[in-house]
Amino acid sequence: MEAIKDAIKNLYEIFALYTTEGIHHCDCGCIDLEDVKKLHSKPLPQLEEDDLVSYHGSALHTWGEVKHYKHFLPRVLELKGLNRKNPFLNLDEIYYKLVDAKWQEWPEKEQEAIRRFALEDWKHFIKKEVRGVGDFKLKYFECFFDKEMVVTLWEQRNNSDGLRDFVNYFYYHGISLLNDSRTEDNHVVYELIHFIKKETSFLSILEETFFEFEEIDPAYAQLVSVVLQRIEFEIKKISEFPPK
């Protein structure tokens, strides 16, 4: 958790030069004045979900400009990271708002701060909430960094915790992700299989892990066995029918 805290701290430092000076909102009545008051009721690090949710929906369109959105972004991402089970904003909502703000044209250090947060957020997902990370969420993580990065994050597999993370993730989501990867817009699992195929020692590690836990933790050993068989099957299939 320390890594994501450091990423959030970095967001605050990078975006510290932006303020709410000159922020404006549509006065036709579409913006509730109570929500305006909430937005200015506390220092940025103390704003809560209820203070920000109305603003975020209207930001850039009828409430403030890009420079104002940059001011609030660190707290928006922080709250998203803190409340993973029921975030007030989903990653896709934040991503599309960033697209509206043309974030890929922002200074490189600002882009890098956002990607760093997304990277740590992804790591936390695969480590702590593996059963809650489906292909939909994975799709949006891919928007922040290269698909290859998503895959190589599992290079931690050589330690027991990292390997267990991978096994659990692939066991619960492998089939749906593999099916989804056959659509034109998602090839992350093919990237994953090709990565594993190059790292032939990984299959040996899975085999060794199965035998190591066969008696002391048969439930985990069974998961390892299923994952190993599925990966071997996919490697063979990709060899015969490579993706377009």
N, C-alpha and C positions, 0 to 999 in steps of 0.2 A: 504493500500500500504506500510505502514511502516514495516509490518512483512516481506514482501518479500525483502525489502531493507536491513533489518537486516540479512536475510538469505544470500543475496549476499555479504554483508560485511563479514559475517562469512566464506564464500567460499574463499575470498581473504586472510583472515587471516590464514586459514587452509593450503592453497596451496602456501603460500608465500615463502616457502623454495625452491620451484622449479624455475629454471631459464632456459634460452635458451642456456646456456653454452653447447657446443659440438653438437648443433643441426646440422643435415646434411640433404641433400636431394639428390635424384637421379639426376645424371648429364647426363642422356641420352637424355635430351631435353623434357621429359614429364612434367617437372616443369618449368613454365615461370619465368625467372629471375626477371621480374617486380613484380610478386607476392611475390617473396622472399624479395625484397626490401620493399614492402608494409608491410610485416609481422614485419619488424624491423624498420619501419619508425616512430613509436610513442611509448610512454610508454604504457604498457598493458591496463590501464583503458581508454586510449584514442583511442585504435584501433576500427575501425568501421567495419561494416559488410563486405564491399568490401575488407578490408585488411585481413580478416580471412577466407572467404568462400573457397578460393582455397586451403589454408592450411588444413582446416578441412576435405575436401574430400580426401586428400592424407595422412593425419596424420597416423602414425604408419606403413604404408605400404611403401611409398616412400619418406616420409618426417618426420624426427624426430622419437623419441622413446616415450615410455609411460611417462617418466619423463618430457619431453617437452610438451606433451599434457596436463599434469596436470598443467603446468604453464599457459597455455592459457584457460583452462577450466572455471575459474571464469568469464572471460570476455565473453566467448561463451554463458554461461548460462545467464549472465546479459543482453546481447543483445537480447537473446531469450525472456526473461521476459519483456523487455522494449517494444519490437515491437511485440505485440501479434497478431495483425491483419494480418500482412504480414512478419512473421519471416524469416530471411535468412536461418535458419535451423529449421526444424521441430523436434519435440520431438523424433520421431522415429529415425531420423538420428543421433541425439545425443546419444540415447540409444544404437543403434547398434555399434557406435564407442566406447562407454564405455564397451560394451560386448567384443569387439576386444581387449580392453585394460585390460580385466579381472578385472574390477573395484570391483567386489565382493571379490577379494582377497587383495584389498588395505587395509591399516590400517583402523580400525573401525571409527576413527574420520573423515577420508576422506569420507567414505561411508555415514556416518551420515550427513555430510555437504551437500552432494548431495541430500539425501532423504529429508532433511529439505527444500531445495530449491524447490524440486518437490512438496512437500506438500503445501507450500505457493503458488506455481504456480497454483495448483489445486484449492485451496480455492479462488484465484482471479478469475479463470475461472467460477466457479459456482456462484460467486457473481456478476461479472461484465459482463460476456459474455455468459450468459446461453444459448442463441440461437446458439452459435457457438461451443458448446461442444457436439460433436457427439460420437457415440460408438467407432469410430476409435481412436480418441484422448484419450478417456477413457481407452482403451486397453493399451496404453503406460504409462499412469499414474499408472496403476496397476503394471507395471513392477518395479516401484520404492518403493512401499510400499504395505503392505497387502491389499487385497480386503476389509477386514473388516474395515480398516482405511478409505478407500474411502467412505464406507457407514456411518460410525460413525461421519464423518465430519458434517453430517447434524444434529448432536445433538444440534446445534445452533438453531434448528427449534422452540424452545420455545420463541424466540424473533421474533418480527414481520418481520424484515428484513430477518432473516434466514429462516423463514417459507415461505416467498414469493419467496426466491431463490429456495427452494425445489419445490414448486408448479410449478413455471415456468419451472424448469429443467425437472421435471417428465412429465409435460404436453407436452412439445415440443419433448422430446426424449424417453419417457417411452415405447411407442409401439415398436420403432426400437430396443431399448435396450432389451426389453423383448423377442423379436423375436431372437435377437442375442444371448441372454443368454441361449437359448436352444441348442446352438452348444456345442461341447465338451470342447472348450477352453475358454468359458466365462460364468461364473455363478455369476457375480457381482450383477445382479438384483435380482436373487434368494436370495443372501445374504441380499440385501436391504429389500426385502419383509419379510424375516424371522426376520430381525432386527425390522421392524415396527410391525410385528405380536407380538413379545415379548413386545414391548412398546405399550400396548393397549391404553394408554392415548393419543397417537398421533392421533389415529382415532377420538377421542373425540375432540381434539384440532382442527382438520380439520373441524369437524361438527360445532363447535362453531365459527370458523372463517367464514364459509359460512354464517351463520345467522348474524354475525356482519357486514359483508360487502355486504349483499344482496341488501340493498338499497343505501348505500353510495358509493359503487364501484361494481356495478353489473357485470362488465366484469371480475374482479378478482374473485368474488364469483362464477362465472360460471366455471372458471379454477379450483377453489378449488373443486367444485362439481364433475367435470370430473375426477380429480385426485383421489378423495376419492372413487368414484365408481370403478375406474380401480384397485386401490389397494385392495379393498374389493373382487373384482372378482379374482385377482391373489392370494390372501390369500386362498380363497376357492379352487382354482385350485391346488395350491401347497399342500394343505391338502389332496386332493384326489389323486394327482399324483406327489409325491415328486421327486426332481431331483435325478438322479443316482449318 
